[in-house]
Amino acid sequence: MRILCCVKRVPAPGAKINVTADGSDVDAAHLGFTTSPHEECGVEGAVQLCEEHGGEVTVLTIGEPRAAEQLRYAASVGADHGVLVCTDEVGWDPQRTAAVIGEAIEVLEEENGGPFDLIVFGNESADSGGFQVGIRVAHGLGRPIVNGIKGIEVSGDGSGAGTVTARRAIDGGFEVYELPRPCAIGVKEGLNLPRYPTMKGRLRSKKLEIRSLDLDAAPGGQRRIRLHRPAEQVSETVILGEGPEAAAEVVDVLEELGVL
């Protein structure tokens, strides 16, 4: 079984995001970067499937040379191959991104003599949150896709025949989809609990030979105008007093909150 995971290098969740003075980009001077959380679960899910059914996992990303760090991390938790579409530009629109990913997939599939059984995307990236790339890629390749997935099962043999059963959470239960292979899915954080890299895995990742592809596509119809960082919400702390003298003030606050 051959699985391709598409991942993105994003600022670490929870970090304070600053914007450049002209509002054109994120100021990355003091930011740490990681794999987008949905996609981290996608890599773990792909590795688990190949551990159960046999096969190999390829991880693909678009970005600066530093994005190779995310490919090596994926290798440290079980991925077999890494592919980097290298570019010095950042902030590609979803149409351009999807076009290049689709072209990269076609190159890889032609070299390997057939389609990937399953292509895994994150439901959306942690930075731009466009919810578009996976759907656009699958549509361009003519393959079925379902987003919002929190459960995956595979049936059939390793030759490409068979199905992927995907579960999507809804209020009060799950929707269950059966997709013929080859297909694509968009997974959400919570699909699994990603493993931590072992020392053996980290050493293995350092030896990973990263395939580099030089691809590009015309910009799409979306254009970034500027970035705006909302004003910080500051909460005020008031000292009500010390000792028994503060009891009356505490009671007044509780009454204002409707607790008493």
C-alpha positions as CSV (number, residue, x, y, z in Angstrom):
1,M,0.0,0.0,0.0
2,R,1.3,3.4,-1.0
3,I,0.2,6.5,0.9
4,L,1.1,10.1,0.3
5,C,0.8,12.7,3.1
6,C,0.8,16.4,2.3
7,V,2.1,18.6,5.1
8,K,2.7,22.3,5.7
9,R,5.3,24.1,7.8
10,V,3.4,26.6,10.1
11,P,4.2,28.7,13.1
12,A,3.9,26.7,16.3
13,P,0.3,26.8,17.6
14,G,0.0,29.1,20.6
15,A,2.9,31.3,19.6
16,K,2.5,35.1,19.5
17,I,2.2,36.1,15.9
18,N,3.6,39.5,14.9
19,V,3.1,41.2,11.6
20,T,5.7,43.1,9.6
21,A,5.4,46.9,9.6
22,D,3.9,47.0,6.2
23,G,1.3,44.3,7.0
24,S,2.4,42.2,4.1
25,D,3.7,39.1,6.0
26,V,4.2,37.4,9.3
27,D,7.3,38.5,11.2
28,A,9.0,35.1,11.7
29,A,12.1,36.5,13.4
30,H,11.3,34.9,16.8
31,L,8.9,32.2,15.7
32,G,9.2,28.4,16.1
33,F,7.8,26.3,13.3
34,T,6.2,22.8,13.2
35,T,3.9,20.6,11.1
36,S,0.3,21.7,11.0
37,P,-1.5,19.7,13.7
38,H,-4.2,18.1,11.5
39,E,-1.4,16.9,9.1
40,E,0.6,15.6,12.0
41,C,-2.3,13.3,12.8
42,G,-2.5,12.5,9.1
43,V,1.1,11.3,9.0
44,E,0.5,9.2,12.2
45,G,-2.6,7.6,10.6
46,A,-0.7,6.8,7.4
47,V,2.1,5.2,9.3
48,Q,-0.4,3.1,11.4
49,L,-2.1,1.9,8.2
50,C,1.2,0.8,6.7
51,E,2.3,-0.9,9.9
52,E,-1.0,-2.9,9.8
53,H,-1.3,-3.6,6.0
54,G,2.2,-3.2,4.8
55,G,3.5,-0.5,2.4
56,E,5.3,2.8,2.5
57,V,4.5,6.5,3.4
58,T,5.7,9.4,1.3
59,V,5.5,12.9,2.8
60,L,5.3,16.0,0.5
61,T,5.6,19.7,1.3
62,I,6.1,23.0,-0.5
63,G,8.3,25.6,1.0
64,E,11.7,27.0,1.7
65,P,14.7,24.6,2.2
66,R,14.0,24.9,5.9
67,A,10.8,23.0,5.4
68,A,12.9,19.8,5.1
69,E,12.8,19.9,8.9
70,Q,9.2,18.8,8.8
71,L,9.9,16.0,6.3
72,R,12.7,14.7,8.6
73,Y,10.3,14.9,11.6
74,A,7.8,12.8,9.6
75,A,10.6,10.3,8.9
76,S,11.5,10.1,12.6
77,V,7.9,8.8,13.4
78,G,7.8,6.3,10.6
79,A,7.5,7.9,7.1
80,D,9.7,6.3,4.4
81,H,10.2,9.1,1.8
82,G,10.3,12.9,1.8
83,V,9.6,15.2,-1.2
84,L,10.2,19.0,-1.1
85,V,8.9,21.3,-3.8
86,C,11.4,24.1,-3.0
87,T,10.5,27.8,-3.3
88,D,11.7,31.0,-1.7
89,E,8.2,32.5,-2.0
90,V,5.8,32.2,0.9
91,G,2.0,32.7,1.1
92,W,1.0,31.0,-2.1
93,D,-2.8,31.1,-2.7
94,P,-4.8,27.8,-2.6
95,Q,-5.1,27.5,-6.3
96,R,-1.4,27.8,-7.0
97,T,-0.6,25.5,-4.1
98,A,-3.1,22.8,-5.3
99,A,-1.8,23.1,-8.9
100,V,1.8,22.4,-7.9
101,I,0.9,19.6,-5.5
102,G,-1.2,18.0,-8.2
103,E,1.7,18.2,-10.6
104,A,4.1,16.8,-8.1
105,I,1.8,13.9,-7.4
106,E,1.6,13.1,-11.1
107,V,5.4,13.1,-11.4
108,L,5.8,10.8,-8.4
109,E,3.0,8.4,-9.6
110,E,4.5,8.3,-13.2
111,E,7.9,7.4,-11.7
112,N,6.4,4.7,-9.5
113,G,4.2,3.1,-12.1
114,G,0.8,3.8,-10.6
115,P,-1.3,6.0,-8.4
116,F,-1.0,6.3,-4.6
117,D,-3.7,4.2,-2.9
118,L,-4.5,7.1,-0.5
119,I,-3.6,10.8,-0.4
120,V,-3.9,12.3,3.1
121,F,-4.4,16.1,3.7
122,G,-5.0,18.0,6.8
123,N,-8.6,19.3,7.0
124,E,-7.1,22.8,6.9
125,S,-3.7,24.4,7.7
126,A,-3.1,26.0,11.1
127,D,-2.1,29.3,9.6
128,S,-4.2,30.3,6.7
129,G,-7.1,27.8,7.3
130,G,-8.4,27.9,3.8
131,F,-10.1,24.5,3.7
132,Q,-9.4,24.3,-0.1
133,V,-6.1,22.7,-1.1
134,G,-7.0,19.0,-0.6
135,I,-10.3,19.4,-2.4
136,R,-8.7,21.2,-5.3
137,V,-6.0,18.6,-5.6
138,A,-8.4,15.7,-5.5
139,H,-10.7,17.3,-8.0
140,G,-7.8,18.0,-10.4
141,L,-6.7,14.4,-10.2
142,G,-10.2,13.1,-10.6
143,R,-10.3,11.3,-7.2
144,P,-13.0,11.2,-4.5
145,I,-12.3,13.0,-1.3
146,V,-14.1,13.5,2.1
147,N,-13.0,16.1,4.6
148,G,-13.3,16.3,8.4
149,I,-12.3,12.6,8.9
150,K,-11.7,11.2,12.4
151,G,-11.5,7.5,11.6
152,I,-9.9,5.4,8.8
153,E,-10.1,1.8,7.8
154,V,-8.7,0.1,4.7
155,S,-9.9,-3.1,3.0
156,G,-8.7,-5.0,0.0
157,D,-5.3,-6.1,-1.2
158,G,-2.1,-4.1,-1.6
159,S,-2.4,-3.9,-5.4
160,G,-4.6,-0.8,-5.4
161,A,-7.9,-2.6,-5.4
162,G,-10.2,-2.1,-2.4
163,T,-11.8,0.7,-0.4
164,V,-11.1,3.2,2.3
165,T,-13.8,3.6,5.0
166,A,-13.8,7.0,6.6
167,R,-15.8,8.3,9.6
168,R,-16.7,12.0,10.1
169,A,-18.1,13.1,13.4
170,I,-21.5,14.9,13.5
171,D,-23.8,15.9,16.3
172,G,-24.8,12.7,18.1
173,G,-22.8,10.2,16.0
174,F,-20.7,9.6,12.8
175,E,-21.2,9.7,9.1
176,V,-19.5,6.8,7.4
177,Y,-18.1,7.0,3.8
178,E,-16.7,4.2,1.6
179,L,-14.3,5.5,-1.1
180,P,-12.9,3.4,-3.9
181,R,-9.1,3.5,-4.1
182,P,-7.2,5.5,-5.2
183,C,-8.8,8.3,-3.2
184,A,-8.0,11.2,-0.9
185,I,-9.1,12.3,2.6
186,G,-8.8,15.3,4.8
187,V,-8.2,14.4,8.4
188,K,-8.8,16.4,11.6
189,E,-6.8,16.6,14.8
190,G,-8.1,13.9,17.1
191,L,-7.9,11.2,14.5
192,N,-5.2,9.7,16.7
193,L,-2.5,10.6,19.2
194,P,0.7,11.2,17.2
195,R,3.7,9.3,18.6
196,Y,6.9,11.0,19.8
197,P,10.1,10.2,17.8
198,T,12.4,7.7,19.4
199,M,16.1,8.0,19.4
200,K,16.3,5.4,16.6
201,G,13.7,7.3,14.6
202,R,15.6,10.6,15.0
203,L,18.9,9.0,13.8
204,R,17.0,7.4,10.9
205,S,15.5,10.8,9.9
206,K,19.0,12.3,9.6
207,K,19.8,9.8,6.8
208,L,16.6,10.5,4.9
209,E,17.3,11.4,1.2
210,I,14.9,14.2,0.5
211,R,13.7,14.3,-3.1
212,S,13.6,17.9,-4.5
213,L,11.2,19.0,-7.2
214,D,11.4,22.2,-9.1
215,L,7.7,23.0,-10.0
216,D,5.6,26.1,-10.2
217,A,2.2,27.3,-11.4
218,A,0.5,30.6,-12.2
219,P,-1.0,32.5,-9.2
220,G,-4.7,31.9,-8.7
221,G,-7.5,34.5,-8.3
222,Q,-6.9,35.2,-4.6
223,R,-4.5,37.9,-3.5
224,R,-3.4,38.9,0.0
225,I,-4.0,42.5,0.6
226,R,-2.6,42.8,4.1
227,L,-2.4,41.1,7.5
228,H,-4.0,42.6,10.6
229,R,-3.2,41.5,14.1
230,P,-6.2,42.1,16.4
231,A,-5.7,44.2,19.6
232,E,-4.8,42.1,22.6
233,Q,-7.4,41.6,25.3
234,V,-6.0,42.6,28.7
235,S,-7.7,41.3,31.8
236,E,-7.4,43.5,34.9
237,T,-6.7,42.0,38.3
238,V,-8.0,43.8,41.4
239,I,-6.8,43.0,44.9
240,L,-9.9,42.9,47.1
241,G,-8.0,43.0,50.3
242,E,-6.3,40.7,52.8
243,G,-7.6,38.5,55.6
244,P,-11.1,38.8,57.0
245,E,-11.5,42.4,55.9
246,A,-11.8,41.2,52.3
247,A,-14.8,38.9,53.0
248,A,-17.4,41.7,52.3
249,E,-15.8,42.6,49.0
250,V,-15.7,38.9,47.9
251,V,-19.4,38.6,48.7
252,D,-20.2,41.7,46.6
253,V,-18.3,40.2,43.6
254,L,-20.1,36.8,44.0
255,E,-23.5,38.7,44.0
256,E,-22.5,40.6,40.9
257,L,-21.7,37.3,39.2
258,G,-25.1,35.8,40.3
259,V,-23.5,33.1,42.3
260,L,-25.3,34.1,45.5
